[in-house]
C-alpha cells in the first residue's frame, strides 16, 4: 500500500499530464482508429507510437486515437499537432515508419514530408 504522500504525488503527476491536453500545450499524436483504419493496420501503428514515446521518455507528448479522419484509402492515418505549427497528416503509416516520425518530427521538429498527405513521389510536395 502506498502512503498518502506517495498517492498525492502520483495524483499531481497525472493531473499535470492531463493539464497538457486541456491547455493545448505539448505535442499530440492522433491515430485514426475507425474501422477503416483498424482494417488497414492502425492498431499496431498506435502501439508503436505509444512504445516509442515511452522509450524516449517524451513527457510532453500524448498519443491518442480518434475515429475516421476522412480519407479511408490513405489509412492508417496519423495527425501530429505541435504548438505554434500547422497540423501534419501522415498517410499509409506502418509501425516501421514510427521511429523516423518520432525522431525527425516529434524530437527534432522536422516533418517527414515523404510520409505526408501532400507528398508526390515524382514532384515532391504538392
C-alpha positions in Angstrom: 0.0 0.0 0.0 1.3 3.4 -0.9 1.4 6.2 1.7 -0.9 9.2 1.3 2.1 11.3 0.3 3.0 8.9 -2.5 -0.6 8.8 -3.7 -0.8 12.6 -3.7 2.5 12.7 -5.8 1.0 10.2 -8.3 -2.2 12.2 -8.5 -0.4 15.5 -9.1 1.8 14.0 -11.8 -1.2 12.5 -13.5 -3.1 15.8 -13.3 -0.2 17.7 -14.8 -0.2 15.3 -17.8 -3.9 15.7 -18.3 -3.4 19.5 -18.0 -1.1 19.4 -21.0 -4.1 18.1 -23.1 -6.5 20.7 -21.8 -4.1 23.7 -22.3 -3.2 22.6 -25.8 0.5 22.6 -25.0 2.8 19.8 -25.9 2.7 17.6 -28.9 -0.3 15.4 -29.8 -0.1 12.4 -32.0 -3.6 11.2 -33.1 -4.1 7.9 -34.8 -7.3 7.3 -36.9 -8.9 4.2 -35.3 -12.2 3.9 -37.2 -13.0 0.6 -38.8 -11.2 1.6 -42.0 -8.1 2.5 -40.0 -8.1 -0.7 -37.9 -8.6 -2.8 -41.0 -5.6 -1.1 -42.7 -3.4 -1.7 -39.6 -3.8 1.3 -37.3 -3.8 -0.7 -34.1 -0.1 -1.8 -34.4 0.7 1.8 -35.5 -0.9 3.2 -32.3 1.0 0.7 -30.2 4.3 1.6 -31.9 3.8 5.3 -31.2 2.9 4.6 -27.5 6.1 2.4 -27.2 8.4 4.9 -29.0 7.2 7.9 -26.9 7.6 5.8 -23.7 11.0 4.5 -24.8 12.2 8.1 -25.4 10.5 9.3 -22.2 8.8 12.2 -24.0 6.7 13.6 -21.2 5.3 16.5 -23.3 3.8 14.2 -25.9 0.4 12.5 -25.8 -0.7 9.7 -28.1 -4.4 9.3 -28.6 -6.9 7.8 -31.0 -9.8 9.3 -32.9 -12.5 8.0 -35.3 -12.5 8.5 -39.0 -10.0 11.1 -40.3 -11.8 11.2 -43.6 -9.7 9.5 -46.3 -10.1 5.8 -46.0 -7.9 4.9 -48.9 -5.0 6.6 -47.1 -5.3 4.7 -43.9 -3.6 4.2 -41.5 -3.5 7.9 -40.9 -1.8 9.9 -38.2 -2.2 13.6 -37.4 0.6 15.4 -35.4 -0.2 18.7 -33.7 2.7 20.7 -32.4 2.3 24.1 -30.6 2.6 27.0 -33.0 2.6 24.9 -36.1 0.2 23.6 -38.7 -1.2 20.1 -38.3 0.8 17.5 -40.2 -1.1 14.5 -41.6 0.8 11.3 -42.3 -0.7 8.6 -44.5 -0.3 4.9 -45.2 1.7 4.6 -42.0 3.1 1.3 -40.8 4.9 0.5 -37.5 8.3 0.6 -39.2 7.8 4.3 -40.1 7.0 5.4 -36.5 10.6 5.6 -35.3 11.5 8.0 -38.1 8.4 10.2 -37.4 9.2 10.4 -33.7 12.9 11.1 -34.2 12.6 13.6 -37.0 9.3 15.3 -36.4 8.5 15.0 -32.7 12.0 15.3 -31.3 13.7 17.5 -34.0 10.7 19.4 -35.4 11.2 18.4 -39.0 8.1 16.7 -40.5 8.9 13.6 -42.6 7.5 15.0 -45.8 7.7 11.8 -47.8 5.1 10.3 -45.4 2.6 13.2 -45.6 -0.7 13.6 -47.3 0.6 16.2 -49.8 3.7 14.4 -51.0 4.0 13.2 -54.6 7.0 10.9 -55.3 7.5 12.4 -58.7 7.1 16.1 -57.9 7.8 16.1 -54.2 5.5 18.4 -52.2 2.2 19.2 -53.9 
